[in-house]
C-alpha cells in the first residue's frame, strides 16, 4: 500500500518528475499523469503501477537528466485502457516525463 501525492507536491512533480520524491528505477511505484493537452493516447484516470524494466531506450541515460526520450516499462496495478478505448493493457512502455514516483506508505 502506498500514498498518492496531493496539492503542492503533485504540482511540483508535474513540472519535474521525481524532483520532490524518489527517483525512477526498477521497483519504484509510480502513477502516470496525462499529457498537456490531453490526447487520445492518455490513460483513463491516473493509473498506478510498478516500474519493471527500462523501456525502449538503452541504460546509458537512466540516471542522467530527463531528455524526453527515456522510457520505462510499467506493470499496472490493474489492467488499463487508453482514453480512445484501446486496451486492456497489463504493462506499457511510458515516457519518464509522464511518471511520478511515489514514496512507500509508512503503515500504521
Secondary structure, DSSP 8 states (H G I E B T S, - for coil): -B----HHHHHHHHHSTTTTS----TT-EEEE---SS--TTSBSS--EEEEEEE-SS-GGGTTS---S--EEEEEEEEEEEBTTS-EEEEEEEEEGGGEEE--B----
